[in-house]
Amino acid sequence: MEVLNNLAFGFSHALTWQNLMFCAIGCTVGTLVGLLPGLGPLATISLLLPLTYSIPTTGALIMLAGIYYGAQYGDSVSAITMKIPHASSIVACIDGYAMTLKGQTGLALFTAGFSSFIGGTVAILVLSFFAPMLGEVAFLFGPADYVAMMLVGFVCVSFVTTGSLLNGLAMCMIGVLLGTIGTDVNSGMARFTLDMPFLTDGVGIVSIALGCFGIAEITKNLDSREERSPFNGKINLIPTWAEFKRIIPSALRGSVVGSLLGILPGGGPTIAQFAAYALDKKVSKYKHEIGSGCIEGVAGQAAADEAAARTSFIPLMSIGIPENAVMALMLAAFIIKGIQPGPNMIGAHPELFWGLVASMWIGNVFLLVLNVPLVRYWLSVFKIPYSVLFPSILFFCCIGTYSVNNNLEDVFITSAFGFMGYMFMRLELDAAPLMLGFILGPMLEENFRRAMLLSRGSFNTFVSRPISGTLLSMIGIFVVWQVVSFILQARRKGAIAPAPLALEPQE
């Protein structure tokens, strides 16, 4: 009852016309930000942060939060329709774009929007009931535990990749190597920069995502002689009841995964989408269809993406620790308004905390109403001749890449990764594991160094801690199971292989 009273108190603040206006502005801007290649919530909130000086405290934070979780809705559209993802919609390119090629773009976009609504709803429930308690969970994780969690992420490669496991691991290692480019955090020395100053800050994830997926896909379509016209004039927007029964379980699984990973620093939507996709490929009833244009491949990752975006506010507001760069900007917005997030925030500023939580409910409904009817307009992109469409896509890719750091060299890097991604496609190699390795590699290296420093060089810290020991045991069991399955499968194929024909001796 106390939580319900607190939510009612929060709605009394969130439902004022002023805060409703700021919520609508944030959700609309966030959706548009998600649609534009390269321009994510990080750059947008950075640009809008000075405006918070002239906006009331609650309204400013509601607007910035709406931009963040609204972008998670919009980023699926470009990934599904044109295979141009943001960092948090990389997995949507796999099954979402495959559904587009089948002429099921409307169904894929509706699935993404509806699943995001489910993920946001579940995450808000977690945020409302367990925020003070779950915020303390982050304190239980040390560097060794984060290393084990990152290794679990690498295990996801075997589920994310659409090719062979060996190819997936090789692509993942390429991503890890790309993540080492730049300045070493500990020593301050430049690594693998080839004496090029613009590489001292490393390679941006936007450049890799737009290059390996967006530009590579455009190049592949231009190289192909087949007519690219997945739009057939028919819009299958509302799923059948049988399709709804496939969407809801996958969305609920993704919501749980995203809600849990959103609490942990270093987690968030980017890793949550891979984990949810891996879980669906393991437990879904239609797991054999995932990877070739399956509803579950879109629903689970979309729900996890949105849920992680909401629950990432838990460590920020309950213990004052931002879990990613966007949350760091939100922390700056709190401080600008003279508010210090932490354990005392809920008691000292209840109207702000519960008003923000209530606004997420309102924003969730607003985004559903805003995005689902617009699916028909997103589909109109296929009516544009591709000779006109692909220069526009390239233009927005270049503008999005340039806008991150206002650096022309980033455009050249994106072009280089576009050529690399095209070669990967010609070699039938999946780029999604590369992105996973690039994201997790630097975090794995940083936490591994911290763990070794704290343990004075002893590897026992990874097995002596309960969390890391449990996770590493799970990885060991999984690896053994994979090896045994591979051996049994090889023997089964050998047993049913046809015997060579024996030549009869001639008389």
LUMSELO-703352 format. One record per residue (C-alpha): residue number from 1; x, y, z. Coordinates in steps of 0.2 Angstrom, whole numbers, plus 2048, in hexadecimal, padded with zeros to 3 digits. Layout:
# residues N
<k = NUM; u = X; v = Y; w = Z>
...
# end
This chain:
# residues 507
<k = 1; u = 800; v = 800; w = 800>
<k = 2; u = 80E; v = 80C; w = 804>
<k = 3; u = 815; v = 80A; w = 7F2>
<k = 4; u = 804; v = 80E; w = 7EB>
<k = 5; u = 802; v = 81D; w = 7F6>
<k = 6; u = 813; v = 823; w = 7F0>
<k = 7; u = 80E; v = 820; w = 7DE>
<k = 8; u = 7FE; v = 82A; w = 7E0>
<k = 9; u = 809; v = 838; w = 7E8>
<k = 10; u = 815; v = 837; w = 7D9>
<k = 11; u = 806; v = 838; w = 7CC>
<k = 12; u = 800; v = 847; w = 7D5>
<k = 13; u = 810; v = 850; w = 7D0>
<k = 14; u = 813; v = 847; w = 7BF>
<k = 15; u = 801; v = 84B; w = 7B8>
<k = 16; u = 803; v = 85E; w = 7B9>
<k = 17; u = 801; v = 866; w = 7A8>
<k = 18; u = 813; v = 86C; w = 7A9>
<k = 19; u = 81B; v = 85B; w = 7AD>
<k = 20; u = 810; v = 852; w = 7A0>
<k = 21; u = 817; v = 85E; w = 793>
<k = 22; u = 829; v = 85B; w = 798>
<k = 23; u = 825; v = 848; w = 797>
<k = 24; u = 81E; v = 849; w = 786>
<k = 25; u = 82C; v = 854; w = 780>
<k = 26; u = 839; v = 847; w = 787>
<k = 27; u = 830; v = 838; w = 77F>
<k = 28; u = 82E; v = 840; w = 76E>
<k = 29; u = 840; v = 847; w = 76D>
<k = 30; u = 846; v = 836; w = 773>
<k = 31; u = 83D; v = 82D; w = 766>
<k = 32; u = 843; v = 838; w = 758>
<k = 33; u = 855; v = 836; w = 760>
<k = 34; u = 853; v = 823; w = 75E>
<k = 35; u = 84E; v = 825; w = 74C>
<k = 36; u = 85D; v = 82F; w = 747>
<k = 37; u = 86D; v = 824; w = 744>
<k = 38; u = 87B; v = 829; w = 750>
<k = 39; u = 872; v = 836; w = 75A>
<k = 40; u = 86E; v = 82D; w = 76A>
<k = 41; u = 868; v = 833; w = 77B>
<k = 42; u = 879; v = 836; w = 781>
<k = 43; u = 87D; v = 844; w = 775>
<k = 44; u = 86B; v = 84B; w = 776>
<k = 45; u = 86B; v = 84C; w = 789>
<k = 46; u = 87C; v = 854; w = 788>
<k = 47; u = 875; v = 862; w = 77D>
<k = 48; u = 866; v = 864; w = 787>
<k = 49; u = 86E; v = 864; w = 798>
<k = 50; u = 871; v = 877; w = 799>
<k = 51; u = 85E; v = 87A; w = 796>
<k = 52; u = 85A; v = 872; w = 7A7>
<k = 53; u = 860; v = 882; w = 7B0>
<k = 54; u = 850; v = 88A; w = 7AA>
<k = 55; u = 844; v = 87B; w = 7AC>
<k = 56; u = 83C; v = 876; w = 7BD>
<k = 57; u = 845; v = 868; w = 7C5>
<k = 58; u = 838; v = 85A; w = 7C4>
<k = 59; u = 834; v = 85F; w = 7B2>
<k = 60; u = 846; v = 860; w = 7AC>
<k = 61; u = 84A; v = 84E; w = 7B3>
<k = 62; u = 83A; v = 847; w = 7AC>
<k = 63; u = 83E; v = 84E; w = 79B>
<k = 64; u = 850; v = 847; w = 79B>
<k = 65; u = 84A; v = 836; w = 7A1>
<k = 66; u = 83D; v = 836; w = 793>
<k = 67; u = 84B; v = 839; w = 786>
<k = 68; u = 854; v = 82B; w = 78D>
<k = 69; u = 847; v = 81D; w = 78D>
<k = 70; u = 83E; v = 825; w = 77E>
<k = 71; u = 84E; v = 822; w = 774>
<k = 72; u = 84C; v = 80F; w = 778>
<k = 73; u = 83C; v = 80F; w = 76F>
<k = 74; u = 842; v = 818; w = 760>
<k = 75; u = 852; v = 810; w = 75D>
<k = 76; u = 84A; v = 7FF; w = 758>
<k = 77; u = 842; v = 808; w = 749>
<k = 78; u = 852; v = 80B; w = 73F>
<k = 79; u = 859; v = 7FA; w = 744>
<k = 80; u = 84A; v = 7F1; w = 73E>
<k = 81; u = 846; v = 7FB; w = 72E>
<k = 82; u = 857; v = 7FF; w = 728>
<k = 83; u = 863; v = 7F5; w = 733>
<k = 84; u = 86B; v = 804; w = 73A>
<k = 85; u = 86C; v = 802; w = 74D>
<k = 86; u = 871; v = 80C; w = 75C>
<k = 87; u = 87B; v = 803; w = 76A>
<k = 88; u = 86B; v = 7FD; w = 773>
<k = 89; u = 863; v = 7F6; w = 763>
<k = 90; u = 870; v = 7EC; w = 75B>
<k = 91; u = 867; v = 7DB; w = 75E>
<k = 92; u = 858; v = 7E2; w = 756>
<k = 93; u = 861; v = 7E2; w = 746>
<k = 94; u = 862; v = 7CF; w = 746>
<k = 95; u = 84F; v = 7C9; w = 746>
<k = 96; u = 847; v = 7DB; w = 743>
<k = 97; u = 850; v = 7DE; w = 733>
<k = 98; u = 84D; v = 7CC; w = 72E>
<k = 99; u = 83A; v = 7CF; w = 730>
<k = 100; u = 83C; v = 7DE; w = 726>
<k = 101; u = 843; v = 7D4; w = 717>
<k = 102; u = 834; v = 7C8; w = 719>
<k = 103; u = 828; v = 7D7; w = 718>
<k = 104; u = 823; v = 7D6; w = 72A>
<k = 105; u = 82A; v = 7E8; w = 72F>
<k = 106; u = 819; v = 7ED; w = 737>
<k = 107; u = 819; v = 7DE; w = 742>
<k = 108; u = 82B; v = 7E0; w = 747>
<k = 109; u = 828; v = 7F2; w = 74C>
<k = 110; u = 818; v = 7EF; w = 755>
<k = 111; u = 821; v = 7E1; w = 75E>
<k = 112; u = 82F; v = 7EC; w = 763>
<k = 113; u = 823; v = 7FA; w = 769>
<k = 114; u = 818; v = 7EE; w = 773>
<k = 115; u = 826; v = 7E5; w = 77B>
<k = 116; u = 82F; v = 7F5; w = 780>
<k = 117; u = 81E; v = 7FA; w = 788>
<k = 118; u = 81E; v = 7E9; w = 792>
<k = 119; u = 831; v = 7EB; w = 796>
<k = 120; u = 82E; v = 7FD; w = 79C>
<k = 121; u = 81F; v = 7F8; w = 7A7>
<k = 122; u = 828; v = 7EA; w = 7B0>
<k = 123; u = 837; v = 7F5; w = 7B3>
<k = 124; u = 82C; v = 803; w = 7BA>
<k = 125; u = 825; v = 7F6; w = 7C6>
<k = 126; u = 836; v = 7F1; w = 7CB>
<k = 127; u = 83B; v = 803; w = 7CD>
<k = 128; u = 82C; v = 807; w = 7D8>
<k = 129; u = 82C; v = 7F8; w = 7E4>
<k = 130; u = 83F; v = 7F4; w = 7E5>
<k = 131; u = 849; v = 803; w = 7E1>
<k = 132; u = 850; v = 806; w = 7F3>
<k = 133; u = 854; v = 7F4; w = 7F6>
<k = 134; u = 85B; v = 7F0; w = 7E4>
<k = 135; u = 866; v = 7FF; w = 7E4>
<k = 136; u = 871; v = 7F6; w = 7F2>
<k = 137; u = 873; v = 7E7; w = 7E6>
<k = 138; u = 880; v = 7F1; w = 7DC>
<k = 139; u = 88B; v = 7F2; w = 7EC>
<k = 140; u = 88C; v = 7DF; w = 7EC>
<k = 141; u = 895; v = 7DF; w = 7DC>
<k = 142; u = 8A8; v = 7E1; w = 7DC>
<k = 143; u = 8B5; v = 7E1; w = 7CD>
<k = 144; u = 8B6; v = 7CE; w = 7CD>
<k = 145; u = 8A3; v = 7CC; w = 7CC>
<k = 146; u = 8A3; v = 7D8; w = 7BD>
<k = 147; u = 8B0; v = 7CE; w = 7B4>
<k = 148; u = 8A6; v = 7BE; w = 7B6>
<k = 149; u = 896; v = 7C8; w = 7B0>
<k = 150; u = 89F; v = 7CE; w = 7A1>
<k = 151; u = 8A5; v = 7BC; w = 79D>
<k = 152; u = 893; v = 7B6; w = 79E>
<k = 153; u = 890; v = 7C4; w = 791>
<k = 154; u = 89D; v = 7BC; w = 786>
<k = 155; u = 894; v = 7AB; w = 788>
<k = 156; u = 885; v = 7B4; w = 780>
<k = 157; u = 88F; v = 7B4; w = 76F>
<k = 158; u = 88A; v = 7A1; w = 76C>
<k = 159; u = 877; v = 7A7; w = 76C>
<k = 160; u = 879; v = 7B8; w = 764>
<k = 161; u = 883; v = 7B3; w = 755>
<k = 162; u = 879; v = 7AC; w = 746>
<k = 163; u = 887; v = 7A3; w = 73F>
<k = 164; u = 893; v = 796; w = 747>
<k = 165; u = 899; v = 798; w = 759>
<k = 166; u = 8AB; v = 799; w = 753>
<k = 167; u = 8A8; v = 7A7; w = 747>
<k = 168; u = 89E; v = 7B0; w = 755>
<k = 169; u = 8AC; v = 7AE; w = 761>
<k = 170; u = 8B8; v = 7B4; w = 754>
<k = 171; u = 8AE; v = 7C4; w = 751>
<k = 172; u = 8AC; v = 7C7; w = 763>
<k = 173; u = 8BF; v = 7C7; w = 766>
<k = 174; u = 8C0; v = 7D3; w = 757>
<k = 175; u = 8B5; v = 7DE; w = 761>
<k = 176; u = 8BF; v = 7DC; w = 771>
<k = 177; u = 8CF; v = 7E1; w = 767>
<k = 178; u = 8C6; v = 7F0; w = 760>
<k = 179; u = 8C1; v = 7F5; w = 772>
<k = 180; u = 8D4; v = 7F6; w = 777>
<k = 181; u = 8D7; v = 804; w = 76B>
<k = 182; u = 8DA; v = 815; w = 773>
<k = 183; u = 8E2; v = 81B; w = 784>
<k = 184; u = 8E5; v = 80E; w = 791>
<k = 185; u = 8DB; v = 813; w = 7A1>
<k = 186; u = 8E8; v = 80E; w = 7AD>
<k = 187; u = 8F9; v = 813; w = 7A5>
<k = 188; u = 8F2; v = 821; w = 79A>
<k = 189; u = 8FC; v = 81A; w = 78B>
<k = 190; u = 8F5; v = 81A; w = 779>
<k = 191; u = 8F2; v = 808; w = 773>
<k = 192; u = 8F0; v = 802; w = 761>
<k = 193; u = 8ED; v = 814; w = 75A>
<k = 194; u = 8F9; v = 813; w = 74C>
<k = 195; u = 8FF; v = 824; w = 752>
<k = 196; u = 8EF; v = 82C; w = 74C>
<k = 197; u = 8E9; v = 839; w = 759>
<k = 198; u = 8D6; v = 837; w = 755>
<k = 199; u = 8D8; v = 824; w = 75B>
<k = 200; u = 8DE; v = 829; w = 76D>
<k = 201; u = 8CC; v = 829; w = 773>
<k = 202; u = 8C8; v = 819; w = 76B>
<k = 203; u = 8BC; v = 814; w = 75E>
<k = 204; u = 8AA; v = 819; w = 761>
<k = 205; u = 89C; v = 80D; w = 763>
<k = 206; u = 892; v = 818; w = 757>
<k = 207; u = 89F; v = 816; w = 749>
<k = 208; u = 89F; v = 803; w = 74B>
<k = 209; u = 88C; v = 801; w = 74C>
<k = 210; u = 888; v = 80D; w = 73D>
<k = 211; u = 897; v = 806; w = 733>
<k = 212; u = 895; v = 7F3; w = 736>
<k = 213; u = 882; v = 7F3; w = 734>
<k = 214; u = 87C; v = 803; w = 72C>
<k = 215; u = 889; v = 807; w = 71E>
<k = 216; u = 88D; v = 7F4; w = 71C>
<k = 217; u = 87A; v = 7F0; w = 719>
<k = 218; u = 879; v = 7FF; w = 70C>
<k = 219; u = 888; v = 7F9; w = 703>
<k = 220; u = 881; v = 7E7; w = 702>
<k = 221; u = 871; v = 7ED; w = 6FB>
<k = 222; u = 87A; v = 7F7; w = 6EE>
<k = 223; u = 885; v = 7E8; w = 6EA>
<k = 224; u = 876; v = 7DC; w = 6E8>
<k = 225; u = 86C; v = 7DB; w = 6D8>
<k = 226; u = 85C; v = 7D6; w = 6E2>
<k = 227; u = 84F; v = 7E3; w = 6E3>
<k = 228; u = 84E; v = 7E9; w = 6F5>
<k = 229; u = 83B; v = 7EC; w = 6F8>
<k = 230; u = 835; v = 7E3; w = 708>
<k = 231; u = 826; v = 7EF; w = 708>
<k = 232; u = 818; v = 7E6; w = 6FF>
<k = 233; u = 80A; v = 7F3; w = 702>
<k = 234; u = 802; v = 7E8; w = 710>
<k = 235; u = 804; v = 7ED; w = 722>
<k = 236; u = 802; v = 7DF; w = 72F>
<k = 237; u = 802; v = 7EA; w = 73E>
<k = 238; u = 7F8; v = 7E1; w = 74C>
<k = 239; u = 7FF; v = 7D0; w = 750>
<k = 240; u = 7F3; v = 7C1; w = 750>
<k = 241; u = 7EF; v = 7B9; w = 761>
<k = 242; u = 7FB; v = 7AB; w = 75D>
<k = 243; u = 809; v = 7B8; w = 75A>
<k = 244; u = 804; v = 7C1; w = 76A>
<k = 245; u = 807; v = 7B1; w = 774>
<k = 246; u = 818; v = 7B1; w = 76D>
<k = 247; u = 81C; v = 7C3; w = 771>
<k = 248; u = 817; v = 7C4; w = 783>
<k = 249; u = 821; v = 7B6; w = 78B>
<k = 250; u = 831; v = 7BC; w = 781>
<k = 251; u = 82D; v = 7CE; w = 787>
<k = 252; u = 82B; v = 7C9; w = 799>
<k = 253; u = 83C; v = 7BF; w = 799>
<k = 254; u = 844; v = 7CE; w = 791>
<k = 255; u = 83C; v = 7DA; w = 79E>
<k = 256; u = 843; v = 7CF; w = 7AC>
<k = 257; u = 855; v = 7CF; w = 7A5>
<k = 258; u = 855; v = 7E1; w = 7A1>
<k = 259; u = 84F; v = 7E6; w = 7B2>
<k = 260; u = 85C; v = 7DC; w = 7BA>
<k = 261; u = 86B; v = 7E2; w = 7AF>
<k = 262; u = 865; v = 7F4; w = 7B0>
<k = 263; u = 868; v = 7F4; w = 7C3>
<k = 264; u = 87B; v = 7EF; w = 7C1>
<k = 265; u = 888; v = 7FD; w = 7BC>
<k = 266; u = 88F; v = 7F8; w = 7AB>
<k = 267; u = 87F; v = 7EF; w = 7A6>
<k = 268; u = 871; v = 7F9; w = 79E>
<k = 269; u = 868; v = 7F7; w = 78D>
<k = 270; u = 877; v = 7F3; w = 783>
<k = 271; u = 87B; v = 7E3; w = 78C>
<k = 272; u = 869; v = 7DF; w = 791>
<k = 273; u = 864; v = 7DD; w = 77F>
<k = 274; u = 871; v = 7D0; w = 77C>
<k = 275; u = 86D; v = 7C6; w = 78C>
<k = 276; u = 85A; v = 7C6; w = 788>
<k = 277; u = 85E; v = 7C0; w = 776>
<k = 278; u = 869; v = 7B2; w = 77D>
<k = 279; u = 85C; v = 7AD; w = 789>
<k = 280; u = 84E; v = 7AC; w = 77C>
<k = 281; u = 859; v = 7A1; w = 771>
<k = 282; u = 85B; v = 796; w = 77F>
<k = 283; u = 84A; v = 794; w = 787>
<k = 284; u = 83E; v = 79A; w = 77A>
<k = 285; u = 832; v = 78E; w = 772>
<k = 286; u = 836; v = 795; w = 761>
<k = 287; u = 849; v = 796; w = 764>
<k = 288; u = 84D; v = 78D; w = 754>
<k = 289; u = 845; v = 79C; w = 74A>
<k = 290; u = 84E; v = 7A9; w = 753>
<k = 291; u = 85B; v = 7B1; w = 748>
<k = 292; u = 851; v = 7B0; w = 738>
<k = 293; u = 844; v = 7BC; w = 73B>
<k = 294; u = 83A; v = 7B7; w = 74B>
<k = 295; u = 82F; v = 7C1; w = 756>
<k = 296; u = 838; v = 7BB; w = 766>
<k = 297; u = 848; v = 7C2; w = 75F>
<k = 298; u = 840; v = 7D3; w = 75F>
<k = 299; u = 835; v = 7D2; w = 76E>
<k = 300; u = 842; v = 7CD; w = 77B>
<k = 301; u = 84F; v = 7D9; w = 777>
<k = 302; u = 843; v = 7E8; w = 775>
<k = 303; u = 83C; v = 7E4; w = 787>
<k = 304; u = 84D; v = 7E2; w = 78E>
<k = 305; u = 853; v = 7F2; w = 786>
<k = 306; u = 845; v = 7FC; w = 78D>
<k = 307; u = 845; v = 7F4; w = 79F>
<k = 308; u = 858; v = 7F7; w = 7A1>
<k = 309; u = 856; v = 809; w = 79C>
<k = 310; u = 849; v = 80B; w = 7AA>
<k = 311; u = 851; v = 801; w = 7B8>
<k = 312; u = 862; v = 80A; w = 7B5>
<k = 313; u = 85B; v = 818; w = 7BF>
<k = 314; u = 85B; v = 80D; w = 7CE>
<k = 315; u = 86E; v = 80E; w = 7D2>
<k = 316; u = 86E; v = 821; w = 7CD>
<k = 317; u = 860; v = 826; w = 7D9>
<k = 318; u = 862; v = 81A; w = 7E7>
<k = 319; u = 875; v = 819; w = 7E9>
<k = 320; u = 87B; v = 828; w = 7DE>
<k = 321; u = 885; v = 81D; w = 7D2>
<k = 322; u = 882; v = 81F; w = 7BF>
<k = 323; u = 883; v = 80F; w = 7B6>
<k = 324; u = 887; v = 816; w = 7A5>
<k = 325; u = 88B; v = 827; w = 79C>
<k = 326; u = 879; v = 82C; w = 79A>
<k = 327; u = 876; v = 829; w = 7AD>
<k = 328; u = 885; v = 834; w = 7B0>
<k = 329; u = 87D; v = 842; w = 7A7>
<k = 330; u = 86D; v = 83F; w = 7B1>
<k = 331; u = 878; v = 840; w = 7C1>
<k = 332; u = 87E; v = 851; w = 7BA>
<k = 333; u = 86D; v = 857; w = 7B8>
<k = 334; u = 868; v = 852; w = 7CA>
<k = 335; u = 877; v = 85B; w = 7D0>
<k = 336; u = 874; v = 86B; w = 7C6>
<k = 337; u = 863; v = 86B; w = 7CE>
<k = 338; u = 86B; v = 86A; w = 7DF>
<k = 339; u = 866; v = 858; w = 7E3>
<k = 340; u = 872; v = 84A; w = 7E8>
<k = 341; u = 86C; v = 839; w = 7E3>
<k = 342; u = 86E; v = 82C; w = 7F0>
<k = 343; u = 866; v = 822; w = 7FE>
<k = 344; u = 85F; v = 832; w = 805>
<k = 345; u = 857; v = 838; w = 7F5>
<k = 346; u = 846; v = 82F; w = 7F7>
<k = 347; u = 843; v = 836; w = 808>
<k = 348; u = 84A; v = 847; w = 805>
<k = 349; u = 842; v = 84A; w = 7F4>
<k = 350; u = 833; v = 83E; w = 7F3>
<k = 351; u = 829; v = 849; w = 7E6>
<k = 352; u = 838; v = 848; w = 7DA>
<k = 353; u = 83B; v = 835; w = 7DC>
<k = 354; u = 829; v = 830; w = 7DB>
<k = 355; u = 825; v = 83D; w = 7CE>
<k = 356; u = 832; v = 836; w = 7C3>
<k = 357; u = 82C; v = 824; w = 7C5>
<k = 358; u = 81A; v = 829; w = 7C1>
<k = 359; u = 820; v = 833; w = 7B2>
<k = 360; u = 828; v = 823; w = 7AB>
<k = 361; u = 816; v = 81B; w = 7AC>
<k = 362; u = 80F; v = 829; w = 7A2>
<k = 363; u = 81E; v = 829; w = 796>
<k = 364; u = 81C; v = 817; w = 793>
<k = 365; u = 80A; v = 819; w = 78E>
<k = 366; u = 80E; v = 828; w = 784>
<k = 367; u = 81C; v = 81F; w = 77A>
<k = 368; u = 810; v = 811; w = 776>
<k = 369; u = 803; v = 81C; w = 770>
<k = 370; u = 810; v = 827; w = 766>
<k = 371; u = 819; v = 819; w = 75E>
<k = 372; u = 80D; v = 80B; w = 75A>
<k = 373; u = 802; v = 816; w = 74E>
<k = 374; u = 811; v = 81D; w = 746>
<k = 375; u = 816; v = 80B; w = 740>
<k = 376; u = 80D; v = 80F; w = 730>
<k = 377; u = 817; v = 81E; w = 72D>
<k = 378; u = 828; v = 815; w = 730>
<k = 379; u = 823; v = 809; w = 723>
<k = 380; u = 821; v = 817; w = 716>
<k = 381; u = 834; v = 817; w = 715>
<k = 382; u = 833; v = 808; w = 70A>
<k = 383; u = 829; v = 812; w = 6FD>
<k = 384; u = 839; v = 81D; w = 6FA>
<k = 385; u = 843; v = 816; w = 6EB>
<k = 386; u = 854; v = 80F; w = 6F2>
<k = 387; u = 85E; v = 81A; w = 6E7>
<k = 388; u = 857; v = 829; w = 6F1>
<k = 389; u = 857; v = 820; w = 701>
<k = 390; u = 868; v = 81A; w = 703>
<k = 391; u = 871; v = 82B; w = 701>
<k = 392; u = 865; v = 832; w = 70E>
<k = 393; u = 86A; v = 824; w = 71A>
<k = 394; u = 87C; v = 827; w = 717>
<k = 395; u = 87A; v = 839; w = 71A>
<k = 396; u = 872; v = 836; w = 72B>
<k = 397; u = 87F; v = 829; w = 730>
<k = 398; u = 88D; v = 836; w = 72C>
<k = 399; u = 884; v = 844; w = 735>
<k = 400; u = 880; v = 838; w = 744>
<k = 401; u = 892; v = 833; w = 745>
<k = 402; u = 899; v = 844; w = 744>
<k = 403; u = 88D; v = 84B; w = 751>
<k = 404; u = 894; v = 840; w = 75F>
<k = 405; u = 8A5; v = 849; w = 760>
<k = 406; u = 8A4; v = 856; w = 752>
<k = 407; u = 8B3; v = 84D; w = 74A>
<k = 408; u = 8B4; v = 849; w = 738>
<k = 409; u = 8C0; v = 83B; w = 73B>
<k = 410; u = 8B2; v = 831; w = 743>
<k = 411; u = 8A9; v = 831; w = 732>
<k = 412; u = 8B8; v = 829; w = 72A>
<k = 413; u = 8B9; v = 81C; w = 737>
<k = 414; u = 8A7; v = 818; w = 734>
<k = 415; u = 8AA; v = 816; w = 722>
<k = 416; u = 8B8; v = 80A; w = 726>
<k = 417; u = 8AD; v = 800; w = 731>
<k = 418; u = 8A0; v = 800; w = 723>
<k = 419; u = 8AC; v = 7F8; w = 717>
<k = 420; u = 8B1; v = 7EC; w = 725>
<k = 421; u = 89F; v = 7E8; w = 728>
<k = 422; u = 89C; v = 7E5; w = 716>
<k = 423; u = 8AA; v = 7D9; w = 715>
<k = 424; u = 8A3; v = 7D0; w = 724>
<k = 425; u = 892; v = 7CE; w = 71B>
<k = 426; u = 89B; v = 7C7; w = 70C>
<k = 427; u = 8A4; v = 7BA; w = 717>
<k = 428; u = 893; v = 7B6; w = 720>
<k = 429; u = 89A; v = 7BC; w = 731>
<k = 430; u = 88E; v = 7C4; w = 73D>
<k = 431; u = 892; v = 7D5; w = 744>
<k = 432; u = 888; v = 7D4; w = 754>
<k = 433; u = 895; v = 7CA; w = 75E>
<k = 434; u = 8A2; v = 7D7; w = 759>
<k = 435; u = 897; v = 7E5; w = 761>
<k = 436; u = 895; v = 7DA; w = 771>
<k = 437; u = 8A8; v = 7D8; w = 772>
<k = 438; u = 8AB; v = 7EA; w = 76F>
<k = 439; u = 89F; v = 7EF; w = 77D>
<k = 440; u = 8A4; v = 7E2; w = 78A>
<k = 441; u = 8B7; v = 7E2; w = 786>
<k = 442; u = 8BC; v = 7F3; w = 78E>
<k = 443; u = 8B1; v = 7EF; w = 79D>
<k = 444; u = 8B9; v = 7DE; w = 79F>
<k = 445; u = 8CA; v = 7E5; w = 79F>
<k = 446; u = 8C7; v = 7F3; w = 7AB>
<k = 447; u = 8BF; v = 7E8; w = 7B8>
<k = 448; u = 8CC; v = 7DA; w = 7B6>
<k = 449; u = 8DA; v = 7E6; w = 7BA>
<k = 450; u = 8D0; v = 7ED; w = 7C9>
<k = 451; u = 8CD; v = 7DB; w = 7CF>
<k = 452; u = 8DF; v = 7D6; w = 7CD>
<k = 453; u = 8E5; v = 7E6; w = 7D6>
<k = 454; u = 8D9; v = 7E3; w = 7E5>
<k = 455; u = 8DE; v = 7D1; w = 7E6>
<k = 456; u = 8F1; v = 7D5; w = 7E5>
<k = 457; u = 8F2; v = 7CA; w = 7D5>
<k = 458; u = 8E9; v = 7BB; w = 7DC>
<k = 459; u = 8DC; v = 7B3; w = 7D0>
<k = 460; u = 8D4; v = 7AB; w = 7DF>
<k = 461; u = 8C9; v = 7BA; w = 7E0>
<k = 462; u = 8BF; v = 7B4; w = 7D2>
<k = 463; u = 8BA; v = 7A4; w = 7DA>
<k = 464; u = 8B9; v = 7A9; w = 7EC>
<k = 465; u = 8AC; v = 7B6; w = 7EA>
<k = 466; u = 89B; v = 7AF; w = 7EA>
<k = 467; u = 894; v = 7B9; w = 7DB>
<k = 468; u = 8A3; v = 7B7; w = 7CF>
<k = 469; u = 8A5; v = 7A4; w = 7D5>
<k = 470; u = 893; v = 7A0; w = 7D1>
<k = 471; u = 894; v = 7A9; w = 7C0>
<k = 472; u = 8A4; v = 7A1; w = 7BB>
<k = 473; u = 89D; v = 790; w = 7C0>
<k = 474; u = 88E; v = 793; w = 7B5>
<k = 475; u = 89A; v = 797; w = 7A6>
<k = 476; u = 8A4; v = 787; w = 7A9>
<k = 477; u = 894; v = 77D; w = 7A9>
<k = 478; u = 88E; v = 785; w = 799>
<k = 479; u = 89F; v = 782; w = 790>
<k = 480; u = 89F; v = 770; w = 795>
<k = 481; u = 88D; v = 76E; w = 790>
<k = 482; u = 891; v = 776; w = 77F>
<k = 483; u = 8A0; v = 76B; w = 77C>
<k = 484; u = 896; v = 75B; w = 780>
<k = 485; u = 888; v = 761; w = 775>
<k = 486; u = 894; v = 764; w = 767>
<k = 487; u = 89C; v = 753; w = 769>
<k = 488; u = 88B; v = 74A; w = 769>
<k = 489; u = 885; v = 754; w = 75A>
<k = 490; u = 895; v = 74F; w = 751>
<k = 491; u = 893; v = 73D; w = 755>
<k = 492; u = 881; v = 73D; w = 750>
<k = 493; u = 885; v = 744; w = 73F>
<k = 494; u = 893; v = 737; w = 73D>
<k = 495; u = 887; v = 729; w = 741>
<k = 496; u = 87A; v = 72E; w = 734>
<k = 497; u = 887; v = 732; w = 727>
<k = 498; u = 885; v = 727; w = 717>
<k = 499; u = 892; v = 71A; w = 716>
<k = 500; u = 89D; v = 71B; w = 706>
<k = 501; u = 898; v = 710; w = 6F8>
<k = 502; u = 8A3; v = 700; w = 6F6>
<k = 503; u = 8AA; v = 6FD; w = 6E5>
<k = 504; u = 8A8; v = 6EB; w = 6E0>
<k = 505; u = 8B7; v = 6E2; w = 6D9>
<k = 506; u = 8B7; v = 6E0; w = 6C7>
<k = 507; u = 8B9; v = 6CE; w = 6C0>
# end
